[in-house]
Amino acid sequence: MKGWIDEPVVDPIVPEADRQKIIRMPVLVDGFPEPSSRTRLFFAVDGAVAGVIGAFLVGFAVQSGSQVAAILSIFSFVIAALFAGHARPGLAARMRRLYGDCCIFPADLDDNALGLIRRARKAIEIVSTSRVNRLGLLDDIANDVVLPERLWEIARLLRTQVALRAEQEEAMSEMVTPELVAVITPQREALDRSMISVTKQVVELEDYASRVQEADAALRAHELLKSNDKYRDLLARTDDAQGLQSLTEHVDMLESTLAENLRDAINAGQTLAVPGGAAAV
């Protein structure tokens, strides 16, 4: 599954223009591997050698008038430029240096963490594109401020959990001693509790999205009430007093249902704020 749902998660404090720069870079989205420091050193040395050869060929071409040397010097400089480009830190590394700890890339997470991020994003997408939201019937602060903050907090915790899990797996790949087990066991329990907590946050987002969908459905039904006059006229013409009474009762019930669904959706959105601004792992 690719597309917006696999974009990097960016801290809401990052300006929108910079956020767009981050998410529009396919190298970051796809999580291509970064070149190692040894690989970059190899390209740097080869680039310098190619540059020296190019400079020598330029001098030789000027003295001898050789066109072949001139052409070879151009190729040498092109190769030197290419090698110099590969010697630079990768795009993801440069972006991390530029934005610090303000973005989390798919490559930073494992499959389980990515699954939770996708679920959270899907729920937020449902809320954002709902009719009740577009009509301004929900809590604007919850949707515009709290939802991005909740997504960022979930991603931040998941990245920490993935790093700690990798640390534990590396430790357990070595000789397992009673002392190591004594250290790892409570750490794993803490990690499991943290994972349960993050999963609960995702479920809360999904519950909010479900309530918004219910409000959307009630709103669509409410809009169909505009056609009730035609049905009242039809029932009146057939002298169906009982049908008219039933239709009126359903109108009153639907009005109440819409109000209740909207109230439930707003209340669900207002409970999503991250306590204290951040959660602990």
One Martini backbone bead per residue (centre of mass of N, CA, C, O) as a GRO file, in nm:
protein
  281
    1MET     BB    1   0.090   0.040   0.028
    2LYS     BB    2   0.060   0.350  -0.127
    3GLY     BB    3   0.107   0.691  -0.048
    4TRP     BB    4  -0.024   0.895   0.186
    5ILE     BB    5  -0.014   0.658   0.406
    6ASP     BB    6   0.332   0.655   0.357
    7GLU     BB    7   0.411   0.903   0.469
    8PRO     BB    8   0.563   1.107   0.641
    9VAL     BB    9   0.581   1.206   0.974
   10VAL     BB   10   0.499   1.535   1.087
   11ASP     BB   11   0.549   1.782   1.276
   12PRO     BB   12   0.325   2.040   1.336
   13ILE     BB   13   0.558   2.266   1.371
   14VAL     BB   14   0.605   2.243   1.083
   15PRO     BB   15   0.598   2.404   0.819
   16GLU     BB   16   0.415   2.356   0.542
   17ALA     BB   17   0.634   2.393   0.326
   18ASP     BB   18   0.831   2.186   0.456
   19ARG     BB   19   0.642   1.944   0.463
   20GLN     BB   20   0.612   1.919   0.155
   21LYS     BB   21   0.909   1.858   0.098
   22ILE     BB   22   0.917   1.589   0.248
   23ILE     BB   23   0.663   1.428   0.115
   24ARG     BB   24   0.778   1.472  -0.198
   25MET     BB   25   1.010   1.263  -0.135
   26PRO     BB   26   1.056   0.945  -0.253
   27VAL     BB   27   1.304   0.850  -0.095
   28LEU     BB   28   1.168   0.882   0.183
   29VAL     BB   29   0.911   0.714   0.143
   30ASP     BB   30   1.063   0.439   0.045
   31GLY     BB   31   1.335   0.394   0.205
   32PHE     BB   32   1.608   0.417   0.107
   33PRO     BB   33   1.919   0.337   0.145
   34GLU     BB   34   2.194   0.436   0.299
   35PRO     BB   35   2.501   0.523   0.263
   36SER     BB   36   2.788   0.449   0.369
   37SER     BB   37   3.078   0.579   0.485
   38ARG     BB   38   3.260   0.402   0.304
   39THR     BB   39   3.120   0.468   0.035
   40ARG     BB   40   3.164   0.775   0.048
   41LEU     BB   41   3.473   0.759   0.057
   42PHE     BB   42   3.514   0.620  -0.212
   43PHE     BB   43   3.386   0.849  -0.385
   44ALA     BB   44   3.569   1.078  -0.288
   45VAL     BB   45   3.839   0.965  -0.388
   46ASP     BB   46   3.758   0.916  -0.686
   47GLY     BB   47   3.678   1.210  -0.740
   48ALA     BB   48   3.957   1.332  -0.689
   49VAL     BB   49   4.108   1.173  -0.903
   50ALA     BB   50   3.936   1.264  -1.145
   51GLY     BB   51   4.004   1.567  -1.107
   52VAL     BB   52   4.310   1.546  -1.148
   53ILE     BB   53   4.301   1.419  -1.428
   54GLY     BB   54   4.145   1.652  -1.559
   55ALA     BB   55   4.358   1.870  -1.507
   56PHE     BB   56   4.587   1.731  -1.664
   57LEU     BB   57   4.435   1.720  -1.940
   58VAL     BB   58   4.404   2.020  -1.976
   59GLY     BB   59   4.706   2.089  -1.984
   60PHE     BB   60   4.774   1.900  -2.220
   61ALA     BB   61   4.576   2.026  -2.427
   62VAL     BB   62   4.701   2.312  -2.428
   63GLN     BB   63   4.994   2.226  -2.517
   64SER     BB   64   4.904   2.015  -2.767
   65GLY     BB   65   4.602   2.032  -2.889
   66SER     BB   66   4.434   1.795  -2.787
   67GLN     BB   67   4.115   1.666  -2.829
   68VAL     BB   68   4.117   1.410  -2.665
   69ALA     BB   69   4.204   1.537  -2.394
   70ALA     BB   70   3.963   1.729  -2.374
   71ILE     BB   71   3.743   1.511  -2.365
   72LEU     BB   72   3.857   1.352  -2.121
   73SER     BB   73   3.837   1.587  -1.921
   74ILE     BB   74   3.532   1.603  -1.921
   75PHE     BB   75   3.477   1.316  -1.820
   76SER     BB   76   3.632   1.349  -1.554
   77PHE     BB   77   3.452   1.576  -1.435
   78VAL     BB   78   3.188   1.419  -1.442
   79ILE     BB   79   3.282   1.189  -1.260
   80ALA     BB   80   3.358   1.368  -1.020
   81ALA     BB   81   3.070   1.479  -0.973
   82LEU     BB   82   2.929   1.210  -0.923
   83PHE     BB   83   3.104   1.116  -0.686
   84ALA     BB   84   3.047   1.362  -0.506
   85GLY     BB   85   2.742   1.309  -0.481
   86HIS     BB   86   2.777   1.019  -0.345
   87ALA     BB   87   2.948   1.134  -0.095
   88ARG     BB   88   2.711   1.239   0.008
   89PRO     BB   89   2.470   1.250   0.198
   90GLY     BB   90   2.180   1.147   0.212
   91LEU     BB   91   1.869   1.271   0.191
   92ALA     BB   92   1.765   1.177   0.464
   93ALA     BB   93   2.006   1.284   0.628
   94ARG     BB   94   1.971   1.583   0.549
   95MET     BB   95   1.683   1.612   0.658
   96ARG     BB   96   1.747   1.537   0.950
   97ARG     BB   97   1.948   1.770   0.993
   98LEU     BB   98   1.744   1.997   0.927
   99TYR     BB   99   1.483   1.874   1.117
  100GLY     BB  100   1.571   1.660   1.297
  101ASP     BB  101   1.295   1.531   1.504
  102CYS     BB  102   1.038   1.612   1.282
  103CYS     BB  103   1.064   1.319   1.136
  104ILE     BB  104   0.898   1.016   1.012
  105PHE     BB  105   0.988   0.728   0.850
  106PRO     BB  106   0.909   0.427   0.726
  107ALA     BB  107   1.206   0.313   0.779
  108ASP     BB  108   1.172   0.351   1.106
  109LEU     BB  109   0.963   0.116   1.073
  110ASP     BB  110   0.766  -0.143   1.119
  111ASP     BB  111   0.497  -0.324   1.034
  112ASN     BB  112   0.329  -0.273   1.289
  113ALA     BB  113   0.364   0.034   1.295
  114LEU     BB  114   0.253   0.092   1.010
  115GLY     BB  115  -0.029  -0.020   1.066
  116LEU     BB  116  -0.106   0.195   1.280
  117ILE     BB  117  -0.063   0.444   1.106
  118ARG     BB  118  -0.276   0.371   0.892
  119ARG     BB  119  -0.517   0.364   1.081
  120ALA     BB  120  -0.494   0.655   1.178
  121ARG     BB  121  -0.510   0.792   0.899
  122LYS     BB  122  -0.783   0.679   0.815
  123ALA     BB  123  -0.945   0.809   1.042
  124ILE     BB  124  -0.868   1.103   0.975
  125GLU     BB  125  -0.980   1.099   0.687
  126ILE     BB  126  -1.275   1.053   0.760
  127VAL     BB  127  -1.308   1.314   0.919
  128SER     BB  128  -1.203   1.527   0.707
  129THR     BB  129  -1.423   1.419   0.470
  130SER     BB  130  -1.663   1.486   0.611
  131ARG     BB  131  -1.956   1.661   0.614
  132VAL     BB  132  -1.965   1.761   0.909
  133ASN     BB  133  -1.688   1.898   0.883
  134ARG     BB  134  -1.732   2.084   0.631
  135LEU     BB  135  -1.986   2.225   0.791
  136GLY     BB  136  -1.892   2.278   1.099
  137LEU     BB  137  -2.012   2.051   1.327
  138LEU     BB  138  -1.746   2.030   1.457
  139ASP     BB  139  -1.443   2.031   1.622
  140ASP     BB  140  -1.193   2.222   1.503
  141ILE     BB  141  -0.966   2.174   1.709
  142ALA     BB  142  -0.962   1.865   1.703
  143ASN     BB  143  -0.900   1.844   1.389
  144ASP     BB  144  -0.660   2.068   1.343
  145VAL     BB  145  -0.484   1.990   1.612
  146VAL     BB  146  -0.518   1.710   1.756
  147LEU     BB  147  -0.480   1.503   1.527
  148PRO     BB  148  -0.185   1.570   1.448
  149GLU     BB  149  -0.075   1.525   1.735
  150ARG     BB  150  -0.160   1.230   1.764
  151LEU     BB  151  -0.002   1.117   1.523
  152TRP     BB  152   0.278   1.207   1.619
  153GLU     BB  153   0.277   1.059   1.891
  154ILE     BB  154   0.249   0.777   1.777
  155ALA     BB  155   0.504   0.780   1.597
  156ARG     BB  156   0.710   0.843   1.819
  157LEU     BB  157   0.657   0.589   1.990
  158LEU     BB  158   0.706   0.377   1.771
  159ARG     BB  159   1.001   0.446   1.715
  160THR     BB  160   1.101   0.380   1.999
  161GLN     BB  161   1.003   0.087   2.006
  162VAL     BB  162   1.168  -0.016   1.766
  163ALA     BB  163   1.446   0.049   1.885
  164LEU     BB  164   1.415  -0.124   2.146
  165ARG     BB  165   1.358  -0.392   2.007
  166ALA     BB  166   1.629  -0.406   1.855
  167GLU     BB  167   1.804  -0.402   2.109
  168GLN     BB  168   1.696  -0.667   2.229
  169GLU     BB  169   1.758  -0.856   1.990
  170GLU     BB  170   2.062  -0.810   1.999
  171ALA     BB  171   2.106  -0.912   2.290
  172MET     BB  172   1.971  -1.205   2.236
  173SER     BB  173   2.194  -1.296   2.017
  174GLU     BB  174   2.356  -1.352   2.241
  175MET     BB  175   2.448  -1.443   2.531
  176VAL     BB  176   2.235  -1.601   2.759
  177THR     BB  177   2.180  -1.469   3.073
  178PRO     BB  178   2.047  -1.412   3.376
  179GLU     BB  179   2.116  -1.112   3.372
  180LEU     BB  180   1.984  -1.046   3.101
  181VAL     BB  181   1.699  -1.144   3.170
  182ALA     BB  182   1.660  -0.950   3.415
  183VAL     BB  183   1.664  -0.698   3.226
  184ILE     BB  184   1.468  -0.766   2.985
  185THR     BB  185   1.193  -0.839   3.108
  186PRO     BB  186   1.096  -0.554   3.216
  187GLN     BB  187   1.135  -0.413   2.944
  188ARG     BB  188   0.923  -0.577   2.789
  189GLU     BB  189   0.685  -0.501   2.966
  190ALA     BB  190   0.702  -0.197   2.908
  191LEU     BB  191   0.671  -0.224   2.601
  192ASP     BB  192   0.395  -0.362   2.604
  193ARG     BB  193   0.243  -0.134   2.748
  194SER     BB  194   0.302   0.080   2.535
  195MET     BB  195   0.166  -0.068   2.298
  196ILE     BB  196  -0.116  -0.072   2.420
  197SER     BB  197  -0.146   0.235   2.440
  198VAL     BB  198  -0.117   0.301   2.138
  199THR     BB  199  -0.346   0.125   2.037
  200LYS     BB  200  -0.563   0.280   2.194
  201GLN     BB  201  -0.529   0.546   2.038
  202VAL     BB  202  -0.619   0.428   1.768
  203VAL     BB  203  -0.899   0.334   1.859
  204GLU     BB  204  -1.000   0.618   1.928
  205LEU     BB  205  -0.988   0.722   1.641
  206GLU     BB  206  -1.183   0.508   1.523
  207ASP     BB  207  -1.422   0.586   1.700
  208TYR     BB  208  -1.448   0.871   1.599
  209ALA     BB  209  -1.493   0.795   1.300
  210SER     BB  210  -1.752   0.632   1.353
  211ARG     BB  211  -1.919   0.869   1.467
  212VAL     BB  212  -1.896   1.043   1.216
  213GLN     BB  213  -2.040   0.845   1.027
  214GLU     BB  214  -2.306   0.851   1.178
  215ALA     BB  215  -2.352   1.155   1.138
  216ASP     BB  216  -2.354   1.144   0.832
  217ALA     BB  217  -2.597   0.956   0.804
  218ALA     BB  218  -2.794   1.142   0.956
  219LEU     BB  219  -2.763   1.380   0.762
  220ARG     BB  220  -2.867   1.242   0.508
  221ALA     BB  221  -3.144   1.178   0.627
  222HIS     BB  222  -3.220   1.471   0.694
  223GLU     BB  223  -3.216   1.572   0.395
  224LEU     BB  224  -3.462   1.384   0.312
  225LEU     BB  225  -3.689   1.556   0.448
  226LYS     BB  226  -3.752   1.739   0.200
  227SER     BB  227  -3.948   1.499   0.083
  228ASN     BB  228  -4.197   1.481   0.281
  229ASP     BB  229  -4.414   1.652   0.143
  230LYS     BB  230  -4.475   1.447  -0.079
  231TYR     BB  231  -4.572   1.222   0.119
  232ARG     BB  232  -4.794   1.377   0.257
  233ASP     BB  233  -4.960   1.428   0.005
  234LEU     BB  234  -5.003   1.130  -0.062
  235LEU     BB  235  -5.147   1.052   0.206
  236ALA     BB  236  -5.373   1.261   0.189
  237ARG     BB  237  -5.491   1.151  -0.082
  238THR     BB  238  -5.533   0.856   0.074
  239ASP     BB  239  -5.632   0.891   0.366
  240ASP     BB  240  -5.359   0.855   0.574
  241ALA     BB  241  -5.333   0.916   0.900
  242GLN     BB  242  -5.129   0.710   1.010
  243GLY     BB  243  -4.900   0.775   0.812
  244LEU     BB  244  -4.866   1.071   0.898
  245GLN     BB  245  -4.791   1.016   1.194
  246SER     BB  246  -4.545   0.837   1.140
  247LEU     BB  247  -4.381   1.046   0.981
  248THR     BB  248  -4.363   1.257   1.209
  249GLU     BB  249  -4.222   1.076   1.420
  250HIS     BB  250  -3.965   1.025   1.245
  251VAL     BB  251  -3.873   1.315   1.238
  252ASP     BB  252  -3.827   1.356   1.539
  253MET     BB  253  -3.626   1.120   1.571
  254LEU     BB  254  -3.411   1.225   1.367
  255GLU     BB  255  -3.342   1.487   1.504
  256SER     BB  256  -3.236   1.349   1.762
  257THR     BB  257  -3.021   1.169   1.630
  258LEU     BB  258  -2.844   1.388   1.508
  259ALA     BB  259  -2.778   1.537   1.769
  260GLU     BB  260  -2.652   1.292   1.913
  261ASN     BB  261  -2.428   1.224   1.706
  262LEU     BB  262  -2.286   1.496   1.719
  263ARG     BB  263  -2.228   1.491   2.022
  264ASP     BB  264  -2.058   1.231   2.022
  265ALA     BB  265  -1.839   1.325   1.823
  266ILE     BB  266  -1.742   1.570   1.983
  267ASN     BB  267  -1.669   1.420   2.244
  268ALA     BB  268  -1.460   1.230   2.113
  269GLY     BB  269  -1.268   1.459   2.012
  270GLN     BB  270  -1.214   1.592   2.305
  271THR     BB  271  -1.046   1.315   2.409
  272LEU     BB  272  -0.763   1.330   2.221
  273ALA     BB  273  -0.582   1.474   2.385
  274VAL     BB  274  -0.266   1.497   2.493
  275PRO     BB  275  -0.144   1.444   2.785
  276GLY     BB  276   0.076   1.702   2.847
  277GLY     BB  277   0.168   1.672   2.519
  278ALA     BB  278   0.291   1.385   2.627
  279ALA     BB  279   0.412   1.058   2.610
  280ALA     BB  280   0.526   0.780   2.762
  281VAL     BB  281   0.722   0.480   2.728
   0.00000   0.00000   0.00000
